[in-house]
Amino acid sequence: MARQTSHQIVPVAKPQGQASKPRDPVASGQRDAAFNRSASFNYFLSDKIEAGVILRGTEVKSVREGQANLKDAYGLIKDGEAFLLNVHIGPYSHGNLANHDSLRTRKLLLNKDEIRKLYSKTQVKGNTLIPVRFYFRNGRVKCELAIGKGKQDWDKRETEKRREADRESRAAINESKHKMGR
C-alpha cells in the first residue's frame, strides 16, 4: 500500500517586478555577428550556401562580442576539404595566454556534395568563394558563403549610380507623403 503524504508540491512563481534579462541579439541569432559589406561591392554574388565553422572557445566568445571581420576573407577548397582564410577574429577580452591566433586558417563544415559543387564552380576563371556573413543558429557559428565573380571598375560605377537613383526616388516619395499629410 502506498504511503499518503500531506505535502503538496507547488511551483515557485517569479516575482512580478523582475523579468529575465533579455538575450544578446547576436547570440540569439536575431542579428548577424559579422557582415562582409565590401563583398557585394567588389563581386557579383550567386549560389549562397550555409557552412559550419570549426572554432575554438575564445573565438566563439569573440564573435559574440562582434570582433569578427570578413573584409579580406576568402574560401579555399583543397584535398576535398573547405577552408576559410584571412578571417580576422580579435582576441577575447577576458582571455589569457591560451587566447587564439586572430588570422589562423579555419576549417568549414560541408558535406561532400556541397564541396564538390563549390569546387566545380570555383574552377571557372574569375570565380572565388567569398564569406558573406557570420551568424549564430542554435548556439553554433555559421558562415554564409557565396560564389563571387569580380566586378570591373565600370560595374562598380554602374552599381553606385543605380543605388543613388534608388535613394533619390525613395527620398522624393517620402517627401510627397509628408506634404500630403499636412
C-alpha positions in Angstrom: 0.0 0.0 0.0 1.3 3.5 -0.9 2.1 6.0 1.7 0.0 9.1 1.9 1.7 12.4 2.4 0.2 15.7 3.4 2.8 17.6 1.3 1.8 19.3 -1.9 4.3 20.4 -4.5 3.6 24.0 -5.5 5.7 25.6 -8.3 7.7 28.6 -7.3 6.4 31.7 -9.0 8.7 34.5 -10.1 8.2 38.0 -8.6 6.1 40.2 -10.8 8.6 43.0 -11.0 11.6 41.0 -12.1 11.8 39.8 -15.7 14.6 37.7 -17.0 17.5 39.5 -18.7 17.0 39.8 -22.4 19.3 37.7 -24.5 22.0 39.2 -26.6 20.6 39.7 -30.2 23.8 38.3 -31.7 23.8 35.2 -29.5 20.1 34.6 -30.2 20.5 34.8 -33.9 18.4 37.9 -34.4 21.4 40.0 -35.7 24.5 39.0 -37.7 27.7 38.6 -35.8 29.8 39.9 -38.8 28.8 41.0 -42.3 31.1 41.5 -45.4 29.9 44.8 -46.8 32.6 45.0 -49.4 31.7 41.6 -50.9 28.6 42.9 -52.8 30.5 46.0 -53.9 33.5 44.1 -55.3 31.8 40.9 -56.6 28.6 39.7 -58.3 27.4 37.2 -55.7 25.5 34.0 -56.6 24.8 30.5 -55.1 24.8 31.2 -51.4 25.4 28.2 -49.1 25.5 27.8 -45.3 28.5 26.2 -43.7 29.6 25.4 -40.1 32.9 26.7 -38.9 35.3 24.9 -36.6 36.3 27.5 -33.9 38.0 27.4 -30.6 36.2 28.6 -27.4 37.7 32.0 -27.2 37.0 32.6 -30.9 33.3 31.9 -30.4 33.2 34.4 -27.5 35.0 37.0 -29.6 32.5 36.5 -32.4 29.7 37.0 -29.8 31.3 40.3 -28.8 31.3 41.4 -32.5 35.1 41.2 -33.1 35.0 39.3 -36.4 36.0 40.9 -39.6 35.3 39.3 -43.0 36.6 42.1 -45.2 39.6 40.4 -46.9 38.4 36.9 -46.3 38.0 34.2 -48.9 37.4 30.4 -49.1 39.6 27.7 -50.5 38.9 24.1 -51.4 41.9 21.8 -51.1 42.1 18.0 -50.9 38.3 17.6 -50.6 38.1 20.0 -47.6 36.9 23.6 -47.4 38.9 26.3 -45.5 38.3 29.9 -44.6 41.4 32.2 -44.9 42.1 35.8 -43.7 39.1 36.0 -41.4 40.2 38.2 -38.5 38.7 37.3 -35.2 40.1 39.6 -32.5 41.4 38.2 -29.2 38.9 37.5 -26.5 38.8 40.4 -24.0 38.8 38.1 -20.9 41.2 35.6 -22.4 44.6 34.5 -21.1 47.8 33.1 -22.6 45.7 30.4 -24.3 43.9 33.0 -26.5 43.6 32.2 -30.2 45.6 33.4 -33.2 43.5 36.1 -34.9 44.2 35.2 -38.5 44.5 31.4 -38.4 43.0 29.2 -41.2 39.7 27.8 -40.1 38.0 24.6 -41.5 34.5 24.8 -42.9 31.9 22.0 -42.2 30.3 21.0 -45.5 29.2 17.6 -46.9 31.0 16.1 -49.9 28.3 17.0 -52.4 28.4 20.7 -51.4 32.2 20.7 -51.5 32.2 19.1 -55.0 29.6 21.6 -56.2 31.6 24.6 -54.8 34.9 23.2 -56.2 33.5 22.9 -59.7 32.1 26.5 -59.6 35.3 28.0 -58.3 37.4 26.3 -61.1 35.7 28.7 -63.6 38.0 31.6 -64.3 37.2 34.7 -62.2 35.1 32.9 -59.6 36.0 32.7 -56.0 34.5 31.6 -52.7 33.5 34.7 -50.5 32.2 34.6 -46.9 29.3 37.0 -46.8 28.3 36.8 -43.1 28.8 35.1 -39.7 25.7 34.4 -37.6 24.5 32.1 -34.8 22.0 29.3 -35.3 21.1 27.2 -32.3 24.2 28.4 -30.5 26.6 27.5 -33.3 28.5 29.9 -35.5 27.5 29.6 -39.2 29.1 31.2 -42.2 27.2 32.1 -45.4 29.4 31.6 -48.4 28.7 32.8 -51.9 30.3 32.3 -55.3 31.7 35.7 -56.3 32.8 36.9 -59.8 34.9 40.0 -59.6 33.5 43.3 -60.8 35.3 45.7 -63.1 35.5 49.4 -62.2 32.7 50.3 -64.6 30.5 47.7 -63.0 31.1 49.3 -59.6 30.2 52.8 -61.0 27.1 51.4 -62.6 26.0 49.8 -59.3 26.7 53.1 -57.5 24.6 55.1 -60.0 21.7 52.7 -59.6 21.9 52.8 -55.8 22.0 56.7 -55.9 18.9 56.8 -58.2 17.0 54.5 -55.9 17.9 56.6 -52.9 16.7 59.8 -54.7 13.4 58.2 -55.8 12.8 57.0 -52.2 13.5 60.5 -50.9 11.1 62.0 -53.4 8.3 59.5 -52.4 8.8 60.2 -48.7 8.8 64.0 -49.4 5.5 63.7 -51.3 4.0 61.6 -48.5 4.9 64.3 -45.9 3.4 67.1 -48.0 0.1 65.2 -48.4 -0.2 64.7 -44.6 -0.2 68.4 -43.9 
